[in-house]
Amino acid sequence: MKKLVMIISMVCLSTIAFAQGQGQRPAQGQGQRPEPPTTEEMIKKATAELNLSTEQVVEWTAIHEKYEDAMKDRKTAQESRKKMDEELNATLTEDQQAKYAKMKKSQERPQRKD
């Protein structure tokens, strides 16, 4: 009888402990930000959408690498993003610049109203 009570107690305690742990982490897609795309993914997408030449791909890769560390720091990320976009835009033809502007506009997140 004591063994049965002990087993039931252990099952109840482990169930309670397991249930408490479930609320600590949100499920995938609920409250978690998606991982940002890698440099290769961004350049691959730009190559497909803007029809980048091989020279432009090399330039874009170098520009992304130049700003990589600055983009990780929240304090400098916004300013670095502007500078990087200006440099990327300078490597494009007029047609590509128009497409790039549309691409950026479609990717913008709505601004929070505080």
Residue frames as qw, qx, qy, qz and C-alpha x, y, z in Angstrom:
[[0.000, 0.885, 0.465, 0.000, 0.00, 0.00, 0.00],
 [0.310, -0.788, 0.106, 0.522, 2.85, 2.40, 0.86],
 [0.416, -0.118, 0.599, 0.674, 4.49, 1.68, -2.49],
 [0.213, 0.626, 0.665, 0.348, 1.29, 2.47, -4.36],
 [0.138, -0.942, -0.238, 0.193, 0.86, 5.79, -2.52],
 [0.416, -0.589, 0.333, 0.608, 4.54, 6.61, -3.19],
 [0.388, 0.170, 0.674, 0.605, 4.18, 5.84, -6.93],
 [0.093, 0.812, 0.544, 0.191, 1.00, 7.94, -7.24],
 [0.280, -0.880, -0.042, 0.382, 2.71, 10.82, -5.41],
 [0.440, -0.342, 0.489, 0.671, 5.73, 10.67, -7.74],
 [0.299, 0.449, 0.681, 0.496, 3.48, 10.65, -10.82],
 [0.050, -0.916, -0.398, 0.014, 1.52, 13.65, -9.52],
 [0.360, -0.771, 0.147, 0.504, 4.67, 15.62, -8.68],
 [0.422, -0.122, 0.589, 0.678, 6.31, 14.90, -12.02],
 [0.213, 0.652, 0.641, 0.343, 3.11, 15.90, -13.85],
 [0.156, -0.943, -0.218, 0.199, 2.94, 19.19, -11.96],
 [0.418, -0.585, 0.346, 0.603, 6.62, 19.91, -12.62],
 [0.399, 0.179, 0.677, 0.593, 6.21, 19.11, -16.32],
 [0.110, 0.807, 0.553, 0.176, 3.10, 21.32, -16.63],
 [0.245, -0.886, -0.039, 0.391, 4.85, 24.29, -15.02],
 [0.439, -0.350, 0.499, 0.660, 7.72, 24.05, -17.49],
 [0.401, 0.494, 0.674, 0.374, 5.35, 24.22, -20.46],
 [0.064, 0.944, 0.324, -0.025, 4.38, 27.86, -19.90],
 [0.439, -0.683, 0.190, 0.552, 7.95, 29.15, -19.85],
 [0.233, -0.239, 0.606, 0.722, 8.74, 28.84, -23.54],
 [0.591, 0.477, 0.101, -0.643, 6.35, 30.05, -26.24],
 [0.792, 0.241, 0.546, 0.128, 5.60, 27.59, -29.01],
 [0.400, -0.047, 0.490, 0.773, 7.30, 28.09, -32.37],
 [0.046, 0.449, 0.529, 0.718, 5.76, 31.08, -34.10],
 [0.378, -0.808, -0.420, -0.165, 4.10, 32.43, -30.96],
 [0.388, -0.917, 0.048, 0.078, 5.95, 35.42, -29.58],
 [0.679, -0.346, 0.373, 0.529, 9.32, 34.48, -31.05],
 [0.301, 0.793, -0.252, -0.466, 11.03, 36.54, -33.67],
 [0.937, 0.327, 0.071, 0.102, 12.11, 34.64, -36.74],
 [0.665, -0.351, 0.273, 0.600, 15.82, 34.25, -37.32],
 [0.255, 0.815, -0.167, -0.493, 17.17, 37.01, -39.55],
 [0.892, 0.447, 0.022, 0.060, 18.28, 35.83, -42.97],
 [0.702, -0.361, 0.267, 0.552, 21.97, 35.13, -43.49],
 [0.030, 0.660, -0.334, -0.672, 24.10, 37.25, -45.81],
 [0.132, -0.080, 0.873, 0.463, 24.07, 34.46, -48.38],
 [0.191, 0.560, 0.805, -0.056, 20.27, 34.23, -48.25],
 [0.120, 0.816, 0.183, -0.535, 19.87, 37.99, -48.67],
 [0.000, 0.545, -0.550, -0.633, 22.29, 38.12, -51.60],
 [0.194, 0.138, 0.930, 0.279, 20.69, 35.06, -53.19],
 [0.208, 0.714, 0.628, -0.228, 17.27, 36.74, -52.99],
 [0.080, 0.801, -0.095, -0.586, 18.65, 40.02, -54.34],
 [0.152, -0.300, 0.764, 0.551, 20.38, 38.19, -57.17],
 [0.209, 0.385, 0.884, 0.165, 17.12, 36.53, -58.16],
 [0.126, 0.817, 0.507, -0.244, 14.94, 39.64, -57.83],
 [0.033, 0.887, -0.126, -0.444, 17.38, 42.27, -59.12],
 [0.863, 0.463, 0.054, 0.193, 19.30, 40.10, -61.58],
 [0.310, -0.862, 0.348, 0.197, 22.66, 41.03, -60.02],
 [0.689, 0.588, -0.419, 0.065, 25.80, 40.45, -62.07],
 [0.864, -0.119, -0.334, 0.357, 28.74, 38.47, -60.72],
 [0.346, 0.336, -0.249, 0.840, 30.62, 41.71, -60.01],
 [0.414, -0.539, 0.002, -0.734, 27.64, 43.11, -58.10],
 [0.882, -0.365, -0.288, -0.081, 27.38, 39.92, -56.02],
 [0.702, 0.052, -0.332, 0.628, 31.05, 40.27, -55.05],
 [0.041, 0.420, -0.143, 0.895, 30.50, 43.95, -54.15],
 [0.642, -0.511, -0.156, -0.551, 27.36, 43.18, -52.13],
 [0.878, -0.240, -0.365, 0.198, 29.16, 40.42, -50.23],
 [0.502, 0.171, -0.297, 0.794, 32.01, 42.77, -49.35],
 [0.222, -0.478, 0.025, -0.849, 29.59, 45.51, -48.24],
 [0.793, -0.456, -0.263, -0.308, 27.62, 43.08, -46.05],
 [0.812, -0.122, -0.360, 0.442, 30.84, 41.82, -44.45],
 [0.255, 0.381, -0.192, 0.868, 31.95, 45.42, -43.83],
 [0.392, -0.425, 0.089, -0.811, 28.82, 46.20, -41.81],
 [0.691, -0.201, -0.689, -0.081, 28.32, 42.78, -40.20],
 [0.434, -0.180, -0.621, 0.628, 29.65, 43.69, -36.73],
 [0.098, -0.027, 0.138, -0.985, 27.98, 47.10, -36.64],
 [0.559, -0.223, -0.454, -0.657, 24.62, 45.52, -37.45],
 [0.604, -0.253, -0.738, 0.165, 24.84, 43.26, -34.39],
 [0.222, -0.197, -0.461, 0.836, 25.08, 46.24, -32.03],
 [0.049, 0.744, 0.666, 0.002, 21.62, 47.69, -31.41],
 [0.160, -0.780, -0.097, 0.598, 23.02, 51.18, -30.86],
 [0.056, -0.515, 0.482, 0.707, 24.67, 51.38, -34.27],
 [0.428, 0.238, 0.850, 0.194, 22.45, 49.05, -36.30],
 [0.354, 0.805, 0.441, -0.179, 20.00, 51.64, -37.63],
 [0.075, 0.873, -0.277, -0.394, 22.69, 54.06, -38.80],
 [0.314, -0.348, 0.811, 0.350, 24.77, 51.21, -40.21],
 [0.499, 0.443, 0.744, 0.033, 21.74, 49.89, -42.10],
 [0.317, 0.898, 0.138, -0.273, 21.28, 53.29, -43.77],
 [0.063, -0.743, 0.555, 0.369, 24.95, 53.49, -44.77],
 [0.426, -0.084, 0.874, 0.218, 24.95, 49.92, -46.04],
 [0.498, 0.637, 0.582, -0.087, 21.79, 50.52, -48.10],
 [0.214, 0.904, -0.139, -0.344, 23.38, 53.60, -49.67],
 [0.170, -0.549, 0.749, 0.331, 26.48, 51.62, -50.64],
 [0.480, 0.198, 0.851, 0.084, 24.41, 48.72, -51.97],
 [0.428, 0.792, 0.365, -0.236, 22.22, 51.10, -53.95],
 [0.065, 0.824, -0.373, -0.421, 25.32, 52.72, -55.50],
 [0.308, -0.268, 0.856, 0.317, 26.30, 49.38, -57.08],
 [0.475, 0.453, 0.752, -0.067, 22.98, 49.06, -58.92],
 [0.136, 0.239, 0.514, 0.813, 21.75, 50.26, -62.30],
 [0.319, -0.069, 0.076, -0.942, 18.75, 52.61, -62.44],
 [0.708, -0.147, -0.496, -0.481, 16.33, 49.76, -63.16],
 [0.622, -0.120, -0.711, 0.305, 17.78, 47.72, -60.31],
 [0.070, 0.054, -0.433, 0.897, 17.57, 50.73, -57.97],
 [0.538, -0.155, -0.133, -0.818, 13.85, 51.05, -58.66],
 [0.786, -0.147, -0.575, -0.172, 13.30, 47.34, -57.99],
 [0.476, 0.009, -0.645, 0.598, 15.47, 47.52, -54.84],
 [0.193, -0.150, 0.257, -0.935, 13.40, 50.44, -53.50],
 [0.729, -0.172, -0.283, -0.599, 10.20, 48.43, -54.03],
 [0.726, -0.031, -0.666, 0.168, 11.81, 45.40, -52.39],
 [0.239, 0.069, -0.564, 0.787, 12.79, 47.41, -49.32],
 [0.407, -0.172, 0.061, -0.895, 9.38, 49.04, -49.08],
 [0.792, -0.153, -0.440, -0.394, 7.59, 45.68, -49.13],
 [0.684, -0.044, -0.636, 0.354, 9.87, 44.39, -46.34],
 [0.024, -0.376, 0.355, -0.856, 9.34, 47.34, -44.00],
 [0.282, -0.427, -0.821, 0.253, 7.57, 46.65, -40.74],
 [0.183, -0.823, -0.310, -0.440, 4.86, 49.01, -39.57],
 [0.192, 0.390, -0.470, 0.768, 6.18, 51.48, -36.99],
 [0.370, -0.478, -0.743, 0.289, 5.00, 51.06, -33.42],
 [0.146, -0.706, -0.113, -0.683, 2.89, 53.87, -32.02],
 [0.463, -0.160, -0.655, 0.576, 3.99, 54.63, -28.47]]
